[in-house]
Every structure is written in structure tokens, then in C-alpha cells.
Amino acid sequence: MNFGIDRLLADPELRKPLEGKRVALLAHPASVTANLTHSLDALRTAGVNVTAAFGPQHGLRGDKQDNMMESPDFDDPVHGIPVFSLYGEVRRPTAGSMARFDVLLVDLQDLGCRIYTFITTLLYALEAAAEHGKPVWVLDRPNPAGRPVEGLTLRPGWESFVGAGPMPMRHGMTLGEMGAWFVDRFKLDLDYRVIDMEGYAPAAGPGHGWPLDERVWINPSPNAPNLNMARAYAGTVMLEGTTLSEGRGTTRPLELFGAPDLDARALIAQMRALAPEWLEGCTLRDVSFEPTFHKHAGTLCHGVHIHAEGPGYDHEAFRPWRLQALAFKAIRRLWPDYALWRDFPYEYEFDKLAIDVINGGPALREWVDDPAAAPGDLDALTAPDEEAWEEERLPYLRY
């Protein structure tokens, strides 16, 4: 299959509208061609007049390890063009940066999750482009989490840098598709184009959204090390709003979770007792690990590794958001007074609990903390949101 960047480079007719234009590129470390050349280098080699670049969270080079670590502007040492940070002094393109180009190309590998900030950065770029009359082209890439939809829809008033709009946590769209939805949803007036992929089959196994035998996985952010993480992320990202380690400081971040005071086997047993159907499609393994940095650094933790891979993986059955929610509920059942929720400023939100910002409202936390609430109660809240989104996104699906 061919990603959008590869089609653009291979077809002079696709590039023709860029002739005589100053072009900017919004990219990160995973913005590479089929032969692993970075898109910035490949575009310049192909004769595209790239005069500026933008970097999202973690930077164009992936230089910032943790969340809320800002990247500076800099001049690219190879091409001598300015690289503007969209996760530094500003998170939206400025008038000054917008004046440096005529057409913006967006080539970002996304993870298919509302909280992954690249889609918010796309929205902000689209809004700036509409304001300044600049075309935006998305060079489309696969959604490694595939088409399944899961999670509560973000509620009005809960918009944030990790919540760009009213969609479930796991949205099941590519970045190009999401951009078209943004244009319509927010009534943006601009020239928006998508350079489609060729051969993308999100329903086909074993990759279900990622071409396993054709493309190398490259971290789109420092703690996105592999496909298993991408599949689990719509659930494990909620760990950022808890006192539990999400595995930062290990080699398998956002695939596992734990804490020094957890009994992992008891936790898994309680999860199976509460809602065994929410654990289908993956394999859970009790694990011990010692983070080298971040939460519980230097302390032995006990927890659970989620394996959304191998013979135990069922793409349609796997529900990472419910699985992680169930782990929280099981902790409440086993240890009712466990200090689960982490209270700290999260992605520039200072007056709300991080777990609520992550979920686009308090409903998930309230369900976890309510001793009388059962798994069926969360399903009753969530299923209508999921069904409505599957209907709403239909006109925007390109593959």
C-alpha cells in the first residue's frame, strides 16, 4: 500500500498545484516515506519549495519525552528553514508563521484516539488556515487502531487540547477523514484536500489498520513504541489521570499499568468476576516492573500487561476503554479507599480533575466511584454515544 506522502512524491500531477508555491509541512518523527526518508527531506529532494515546518507535541524531532514539556522554535540545520513549535509558547499557528507559506501539508501519524493531541493540532491549523486563506492538504496515513468506535462522547464545555470536539475516545477515522469532519463541524471556509492512501484496508487482518508486512513502525511520539500500544491506548491513556503508573519509564509504556501496592492477580480476578465480556479479544498477564522515571520511579510495581497482539487478539472484540475502566472499578471494589485519581494540572487545564479532562466529562469517574454502579450502567451511558458517532462519521469515511 502507499501512504499519502508516497503518492504525492510518486505522481507529478498530484504535486503540480504546488508549483510556484511556498509550502509548509506539519510533521513529526514518524513522518517518513516507504523507504524511511523523512517527509521534509523527501519533499525538498522532489523539488517542492518547503519554506517552513511545524512540529506538534513532542516536537518535529520527537525531542520531548513527557507530556506538558514544551518544544522551542528553531531553524532546521539541514534545510535552513524555520521550524515553528505548536506545543511551546503557542499551540496555534501565529500570523507570523502563517505568512511564511502558501500551502500547508499535514503529514502526521495518528493513533486514532481523541486525546492524542495531533488531531487537536490539526483542528487549530485548519482554523488558522481558514482565517488566513491558506489551503491545507492532509497526506493521509493509517489509523493503527482501525475502525472500531468506543467511549463516551466529549460533553459540551469540556473541550481542551486533548478534546477537540464531540467524538468518542476511540474514533475509528484517519487524519484525513477527521479533517473533513472538522471542516464541516466547525464550518471552516478553506481549500481542504486529502491525498488518499492506496490499498488501505482497515477491516482486513491481521493488521486491521496497520500494514504489518509493508511498513516499519516508527514512534509518532516517544511513548508510542509499537502497534500493541496503539491498540490499547484508548484505554491506557486514562492512566495519566490516576496515581497508577502507565509504564512510562519502562520499555512498554501505555501497554501496562500498576503500582507498588497492587495485588495484580487479585485485580485480574476481580475484573473477570465483574465483567468478563469486557476482557475479550486480548490477553492479560500479571507483571512486575520498576519505572526508571515518572510515577513510582525506582520502585517495584505490580500490575497488568495488556496484550492486544498474538493468537489471543480479536480486533472486533477488543475494547480497551472498557477494559481500563473495569480495572478502575475492580480497584474500587477491592480497595474502596484507594487514592486512585491524580489531582494535578493536565494539558493546560487547571481547575478540573485530569481523569475528567481525559474523558471529556465526569461520567466515567462517577461510575467508578459509585459503589452501586455496575458494568451495565456504563454500557447504558456509552452505547448511545458510540452508535451516534458511527452514524455521524459515515459520510467522511474514504476507505
Secondary structure, 3 states (H helix, E strand, C coil): CECHHHHHHHCHHHHHHHCCCCEEEEECCCCECCCCCEHHHHHHHCCCCEEEEEECCCCCCCCCCCCCCCCCCEECCCCCCEEEECCCCCCCCCHHHHCCCCEEEEECCCCCECCCCHHHHHHHHHHHHHHHCCCEEEECCCCCCCCCCECCCCCCCCCECCECCCCCCECCCCHHHHHHHHHHHCCCCCCEEEECCECCCCCCCCCCCCCCCCCCCCCCCCCCCCHHHHHHHHHHHHHHHECCECCCCCCCCCCEEEECCCCHHHHHHHHHHHCHHHHCCCEEEEEEECCCCCCCCCCCEEEEEEECCHHHCCCCCCCHHHHHHHHHHHHHHHCCCCCCECCCCECCECCCCHHHHHHCCCHHHHHHHCCCCCHHHHHHHHHHHHHHHHHHHHHHCCC
